[in-house]
């Protein structure tokens, strides 16, 4: 069986890089081709079929912050490794779209064949292209609620005119790739938010920082193979920062942020009382889907442009 691999999001100025990995296992799915040649509606319809029929599907996510830190070449390798780590069925060959073996130097490297236009020629690579494209577009559309004004749902982070105008007006967000040449001038300036009217305000509100931290935490979960179901789920009694699902189990994540490590990491804020509130909220949410295993997670972030520093499952 063939494990097909393709990436989405190499060129945008903002948002994560996403690598798709699919083992179809001989399943025939009509209409598979390069995701860029399909309409949004057709891609989304095919994504459902791929998840239903494929032997295995994996997605490897690399955040903009990670990409800035390691560069594009290493980000592509990292995304590929993360995607492949989610594949747990046998396969005899790996086909990567393009000319570069992103698994070279790993135990999987010798199984790789690189093939330009593989997303047009190899069904499993086409499927990988589609699931990665749909997942990334969906994620970027969700960012409109967090960063209104940037219209990420309309351009997915590419450097189109409306996106450039938003950056000039509001500044950059944690989604932006400051290592890209057009954005390097913002690297030494404060991270902005669409809530600010004057670009490059000296400080951001606690809510804005919370949104940024939860955004980074959500991408971290996606990189671990989670599907994010809810952000800021609330009732009049309780709330949950992030609800996600992986392998048929529910995960409830509390995101805690500290401006710097000197003030103590975010995990220090999980007091016995807070833990009791988390368990109550998780129990209340899980009543919608009884008989499903659930887990409590805490993600700690730090910094003005938040990064994940610790990840803990609460027993």
Backbone torsions as a table, in degrees:
resi	resn	phi	psi	omega
1	UNK	NA	151.8	-176.6
2	UNK	-103.1	135.2	169.4
3	UNK	-100.2	112.9	-179.7
4	UNK	-94.4	139.5	-176.2
5	UNK	-133.9	134.1	175.2
6	UNK	-153.0	152.8	-177.4
7	UNK	-111.7	159.2	174.3
8	UNK	-136.9	138.0	174.0
9	UNK	99.7	24.9	178.5
10	UNK	-74.1	-35.5	-171.5
11	UNK	-93.0	-22.2	-175.8
12	UNK	-61.0	155.6	176.0
13	UNK	-80.8	-16.0	-175.7
14	UNK	-144.1	154.7	176.6
15	UNK	97.6	171.1	-176.9
16	UNK	-78.5	161.0	166.5
17	UNK	-91.3	134.6	-177.2
18	UNK	-128.3	128.3	176.9
19	UNK	-110.1	128.5	176.8
20	UNK	-97.9	145.2	176.9
21	UNK	-139.3	125.4	-175.0
22	UNK	-138.3	134.3	167.6
23	UNK	-111.8	110.8	179.5
24	UNK	-79.4	-32.7	177.5
25	UNK	67.6	36.8	177.9
26	UNK	87.4	-3.3	178.8
27	UNK	-70.4	135.6	177.7
28	UNK	-98.2	122.6	177.9
29	UNK	-124.4	115.1	-177.3
30	UNK	-70.1	136.0	174.9
31	UNK	99.6	-1.4	-179.7
32	UNK	-67.3	131.8	176.4
33	UNK	-164.4	-176.7	176.4
34	UNK	-54.9	128.5	-175.6
35	UNK	-58.3	-30.0	-178.2
36	UNK	-68.4	-17.7	-179.4
37	UNK	-91.8	2.0	-178.0
38	UNK	-109.6	151.2	172.8
39	UNK	-72.8	161.1	177.6
40	UNK	-56.5	-44.4	-179.1
41	UNK	-62.4	-42.1	-179.3
42	UNK	-69.0	-40.0	177.8
43	UNK	-60.0	-45.1	-177.7
44	UNK	-66.5	-35.7	177.2
45	UNK	-67.5	-41.3	179.7
46	UNK	-69.2	-34.5	178.8
47	UNK	-58.0	-42.5	179.9
48	UNK	-61.3	-44.5	-179.3
49	UNK	-65.6	-40.7	179.7
50	UNK	-60.8	-46.8	179.9
51	UNK	-64.5	-31.6	-179.6
52	UNK	-75.0	-37.2	-168.7
53	UNK	-107.2	-25.3	-176.2
54	UNK	-67.8	152.1	175.9
55	UNK	-68.3	-35.9	-179.7
56	UNK	-160.5	146.2	177.1
57	UNK	-135.6	133.4	176.2
58	UNK	-133.3	149.4	176.0
59	UNK	-129.8	129.4	176.3
60	UNK	-110.1	121.1	-175.8
61	UNK	-108.9	138.5	171.7
62	UNK	-129.2	123.5	-176.9
63	UNK	-72.7	163.7	176.5
64	UNK	-59.9	-39.4	179.5
65	UNK	-63.5	-43.1	177.8
66	UNK	-64.0	-42.8	-179.7
67	UNK	-60.9	-43.3	178.5
68	UNK	-60.7	-34.4	-176.5
69	UNK	-75.5	-34.7	-172.8
70	UNK	-111.7	-13.1	-177.5
71	UNK	88.9	162.1	-173.8
72	UNK	-64.3	-43.5	-176.4
73	UNK	-60.4	-47.2	179.8
74	UNK	-70.5	-33.0	177.6
75	UNK	-62.4	-40.1	177.6
76	UNK	-63.7	-41.0	177.7
77	UNK	-66.2	-42.0	-179.9
78	UNK	-63.7	-44.7	179.3
79	UNK	-61.8	-39.4	179.5
80	UNK	-64.4	-46.0	179.2
81	UNK	-60.9	-41.6	-179.4
82	UNK	-65.0	-37.9	179.0
83	UNK	-68.0	-46.3	-177.1
84	UNK	-65.5	-32.9	179.1
85	UNK	-61.8	-18.9	-179.9
86	UNK	-90.8	-1.5	-179.9
87	UNK	-95.9	118.9	-174.3
88	UNK	-123.3	27.1	176.0
89	UNK	-118.9	157.7	-179.0
90	UNK	-67.9	148.2	171.9
91	UNK	-153.8	153.6	-175.5
92	UNK	-109.7	-11.5	-179.3
93	UNK	-150.6	146.4	175.8
94	UNK	-116.1	125.3	176.9
95	UNK	-115.2	121.7	179.6
96	UNK	-108.8	129.8	177.2
97	UNK	-65.1	130.3	178.6
98	UNK	112.8	-157.6	-174.5
99	UNK	-119.7	-0.1	-174.4
100	UNK	-114.5	131.3	176.1
101	UNK	-85.6	98.7	-177.8
102	UNK	-73.7	-6.6	178.1
103	UNK	-105.1	7.3	177.5
104	UNK	-58.2	136.9	-178.8
105	UNK	89.1	-3.4	175.7
106	UNK	-109.5	173.7	179.6
107	UNK	-67.8	-15.6	180.0
108	UNK	-92.2	-10.8	-171.1
109	UNK	-58.3	-36.4	-176.3
110	UNK	-73.1	-13.2	179.8
111	UNK	-88.6	-3.2	-169.6
112	UNK	-89.9	136.5	165.2
113	UNK	-118.2	127.3	175.1
114	UNK	-95.6	140.4	-174.7
115	UNK	-148.0	110.8	174.1
116	UNK	-59.0	140.8	-179.6
117	UNK	65.5	22.0	179.7
118	UNK	-62.1	-27.3	179.2
119	UNK	-68.7	-15.0	173.8
120	UNK	-94.7	-26.7	-168.4
121	UNK	-104.3	-28.1	-174.0
122	UNK	-116.4	116.8	-174.7
123	UNK	-54.8	-40.8	-178.3
124	UNK	-67.1	-32.5	176.7
125	UNK	-72.8	-39.2	174.5
126	UNK	-58.0	-44.3	179.5
127	UNK	-62.6	-40.6	178.1
128	UNK	-62.7	-41.0	177.7
129	UNK	-61.0	-41.2	-176.6
130	UNK	-69.8	-48.5	-176.7
131	UNK	-66.2	-35.4	178.6
132	UNK	-68.3	-42.8	-179.7
133	UNK	-63.9	-45.5	-179.3
134	UNK	-65.4	-42.7	-178.9
135	UNK	-63.7	-44.0	-179.3
136	UNK	-68.2	-43.7	178.8
137	UNK	-61.1	-40.5	179.0
138	UNK	-63.8	-43.3	179.2
139	UNK	-62.1	-45.3	-178.8
140	UNK	-65.5	-34.8	176.9
141	UNK	-63.8	-36.5	178.9
142	UNK	-64.9	-25.1	-178.3
143	UNK	-70.9	-14.9	177.2
144	UNK	-60.9	-31.9	179.0
145	UNK	-72.9	-29.8	-178.0
146	UNK	-87.5	-37.9	-178.3
147	UNK	-125.9	66.1	179.3
148	UNK	-62.8	143.2	-179.5
149	UNK	110.4	-24.7	-179.5
150	UNK	-88.8	-20.3	177.6
151	UNK	57.0	45.3	-179.5
152	UNK	-60.1	-28.7	-179.4
153	UNK	-66.4	-21.5	-176.5
154	UNK	-92.5	-24.5	-176.6
155	UNK	-130.7	-3.3	174.6
156	UNK	57.5	22.2	176.1
157	UNK	96.4	-2.2	179.0
158	UNK	-70.5	158.0	-173.7
159	UNK	-82.5	50.3	178.9
160	UNK	-76.9	170.7	-173.4
161	UNK	-58.5	-44.8	-177.4
162	UNK	-66.4	-32.6	177.4
163	UNK	-70.6	-43.1	178.6
164	UNK	-61.6	-38.8	179.4
165	UNK	-65.6	-39.1	179.0
166	UNK	-65.6	-39.5	178.7
167	UNK	-64.1	-42.3	178.5
168	UNK	-62.4	-34.8	-176.5
169	UNK	-81.9	-43.7	-171.7
170	UNK	-107.6	-16.0	-173.0
171	UNK	91.8	-166.6	-178.1
172	UNK	-102.0	161.8	179.0
173	UNK	-117.5	174.2	174.9
174	UNK	-63.2	-11.8	178.1
175	UNK	-80.1	-16.1	-172.3
176	UNK	-83.2	144.7	-177.8
177	UNK	-93.2	97.0	-173.4
178	UNK	-75.7	-8.5	175.0
179	UNK	-81.6	-13.1	177.5
180	UNK	-73.6	137.4	-172.9
181	UNK	-50.6	-44.9	-177.7
182	UNK	-65.9	-16.6	-175.7
183	UNK	-110.6	-1.0	-175.8
184	UNK	-61.0	-29.5	-179.1
185	UNK	-64.6	-18.0	-179.8
186	UNK	-90.0	-6.6	-172.0
187	UNK	-62.2	-30.9	-177.9
188	UNK	-96.1	5.6	-177.7
189	UNK	-106.5	159.3	-179.6
190	UNK	-61.3	145.0	174.3
191	UNK	-66.9	128.4	-177.2
192	UNK	-92.3	-176.7	178.2
193	UNK	-152.2	147.0	-179.8
194	UNK	-64.2	-13.2	178.3
195	UNK	-71.9	-17.0	-178.7
196	UNK	-88.4	137.6	178.9
197	UNK	-89.3	-38.3	178.2
198	UNK	-91.7	120.5	-178.5
199	UNK	-58.3	145.8	172.7
200	UNK	63.1	40.8	172.9
201	UNK	-59.0	147.1	-173.5
202	UNK	-66.5	-24.7	-178.9
203	UNK	-144.4	160.9	177.3
204	UNK	-120.1	159.9	-177.1
205	UNK	-75.4	164.0	177.8
206	UNK	-60.0	-39.3	179.4
207	UNK	-63.8	-40.8	178.9
208	UNK	-63.8	-43.0	177.3
209	UNK	-63.3	-40.1	178.0
210	UNK	-61.2	-42.8	177.6
211	UNK	-61.5	-43.1	179.6
212	UNK	-63.0	-43.0	-179.9
213	UNK	-64.7	-42.6	179.3
214	UNK	-66.7	-33.6	176.9
215	UNK	-63.5	-46.9	178.8
216	UNK	-63.6	-41.0	179.4
217	UNK	-63.8	-39.6	179.7
218	UNK	-63.2	-42.2	178.3
219	UNK	-64.7	-37.5	177.1
220	UNK	-60.5	-42.4	178.0
221	UNK	-64.9	-42.1	178.4
222	UNK	-59.2	-38.7	179.2
223	UNK	-66.5	-23.0	178.0
224	UNK	-90.1	6.0	177.1
225	UNK	94.4	10.6	-179.9
226	UNK	-83.1	154.2	166.7
227	UNK	-109.0	120.5	-178.7
228	UNK	-77.6	122.5	-178.4
229	UNK	-96.4	-38.1	-176.1
230	UNK	-144.3	147.1	169.4
231	UNK	-123.2	130.2	179.2
232	UNK	55.0	51.0	176.0
233	UNK	-70.2	128.7	-173.9
234	UNK	-134.9	147.3	162.8
235	UNK	-129.5	179.8	179.0
236	UNK	-72.4	-10.0	-179.1
237	UNK	-102.9	-28.2	-170.8
238	UNK	-161.3	174.2	176.6
239	UNK	-150.4	158.5	177.6
240	UNK	-132.6	131.0	-177.7
241	UNK	-65.0	-52.5	-177.9
242	UNK	-139.5	130.1	171.4
243	UNK	-111.6	127.7	-179.8
244	UNK	-135.6	168.2	179.6
245	UNK	-132.7	139.9	173.3
246	UNK	-148.6	129.2	179.2
247	UNK	53.2	39.4	176.1
248	UNK	77.6	9.0	179.5
249	UNK	-118.6	150.2	-177.5
250	UNK	-94.6	144.6	177.2
251	UNK	-129.7	132.8	-178.8
252	UNK	-116.9	115.8	-171.1
253	UNK	-112.2	128.8	171.0
254	UNK	-99.9	127.9	-179.4
255	UNK	-105.6	125.0	179.5
256	UNK	-123.1	133.7	-175.1
257	UNK	-120.8	142.2	169.5
258	UNK	-128.6	138.8	-177.1
259	UNK	-62.2	-36.1	176.9
260	UNK	-148.3	158.2	179.6
261	UNK	-63.7	-19.9	-177.9
262	UNK	-64.5	-26.8	-178.6
263	UNK	-91.4	8.5	-179.5
264	UNK	94.8	141.8	-177.1
265	UNK	-75.1	169.9	-176.1
266	UNK	-64.4	-24.8	-178.4
267	UNK	-66.2	-23.2	179.4
268	UNK	-64.9	-19.5	-179.0
269	UNK	-80.7	-7.1	-180.0
270	UNK	-85.7	83.3	178.6
271	UNK	-79.8	165.5	175.6
272	UNK	-53.9	-36.6	178.7
273	UNK	-66.3	-43.8	179.2
274	UNK	-64.1	-39.0	178.5
275	UNK	-62.7	-38.8	177.8
276	UNK	-63.6	-41.0	178.1
277	UNK	-64.5	-40.5	178.2
278	UNK	-61.3	-44.2	-179.4
279	UNK	-65.4	-38.1	178.6
280	UNK	-64.5	-46.0	-178.9
281	UNK	-63.2	-41.9	179.8
282	UNK	-64.1	-41.2	179.0
283	UNK	-63.3	-41.5	-179.5
284	UNK	-64.3	-44.7	179.9
285	UNK	-65.3	-42.8	-175.2
286	UNK	-66.7	-15.6	176.9
287	UNK	-62.6	-21.5	178.4
288	UNK	-72.9	-25.7	-178.2
289	UNK	-133.7	73.7	-176.3
290	UNK	-63.4	158.1	176.5
291	UNK	68.3	22.7	175.3
292	UNK	-111.7	130.9	178.3
293	UNK	-63.8	143.5	-179.3
294	UNK	-135.4	157.4	-176.2
295	UNK	-138.9	148.4	174.1
296	UNK	-103.3	130.0	179.2
297	UNK	-122.6	151.0	171.6
298	UNK	-128.5	129.1	174.7
299	UNK	-116.9	125.2	177.9
300	UNK	-101.9	135.2	176.1
301	UNK	-123.5	162.4	177.5
302	UNK	-149.9	160.1	175.1
303	UNK	99.1	161.4	178.4
304	UNK	-71.4	-35.4	168.0
305	UNK	-105.0	91.6	-163.4
306	UNK	-55.2	142.0	171.7
307	UNK	-131.3	151.1	178.5
308	UNK	-74.6	127.5	178.9
309	UNK	-109.4	-30.2	179.1
310	UNK	-146.8	149.2	-178.5
311	UNK	-137.0	121.9	-173.3
312	UNK	-137.5	133.2	169.2
313	UNK	-93.3	126.8	-177.4
314	UNK	-83.8	126.6	178.6
315	UNK	-82.6	NA	NA
